[in-house]
Amino acid sequence: MRNNFLRRGWMGLIAGAALVAGAGVLSAWAETPGQVVIKNFMFSPMALTIKAGTTVTWKNLDGEPHTVVNDAGMFRSAALDQNDTYQFKFDKPGVYNVFCGIHPNMKETITVQ
């Protein structure tokens, strides 16, 4: 009985450590300038300000496919499966509205200075 209790405790500790490590990777990715995470049917961050000439990379962490589409038709990714990425270099200042072509309620705004 005691061995089962100890085994469960160690398994819980290991699972918790893995969860924290995974959250750290997600957090580090989203906090890197020019990086956007697609997770839980959301772009994160939902508003991004960058300098002209910056390349933005989107990474889909959802199990469902998503696309990255500019409402003015400047760029459109193919469907991104889990862990796929898409990049676009923003050369000109302006405000760019982005959404998922599969799930149009997913939106973000990129401001290029």
Rosetta blueprint (number, residue, H / E / L):
1 M L
2 R H
3 N H
4 N H
5 F H
6 L H
7 R H
8 R H
9 G H
10 W H
11 M H
12 G H
13 L H
14 I H
15 A H
16 G H
17 A H
18 A H
19 L H
20 V H
21 A H
22 G H
23 A H
24 G H
25 V H
26 L H
27 S H
28 A H
29 W H
30 A H
31 E H
32 T L
33 P L
34 G L
35 Q E
36 V E
37 V E
38 I E
39 K E
40 N L
41 F L
42 M E
43 F E
44 S E
45 P L
46 M L
47 A E
48 L E
49 T E
50 I E
51 K L
52 A L
53 G L
54 T E
55 T E
56 V E
57 T E
58 W E
59 K E
60 N E
61 L L
62 D L
63 G L
64 E L
65 P L
66 H E
67 T L
68 V L
69 V E
70 N E
71 D L
72 A L
73 G L
74 M L
75 F L
76 R E
77 S L
78 A L
79 A L
80 L E
81 D L
82 Q L
83 N L
84 D L
85 T E
86 Y E
87 Q E
88 F E
89 K E
90 F E
91 D L
92 K L
93 P L
94 G E
95 V E
96 Y E
97 N E
98 V E
99 F E
100 C L
101 G L
102 I L
103 H L
104 P L
105 N L
106 M L
107 K E
108 E E
109 T E
110 I E
111 T E
112 V E
113 Q L
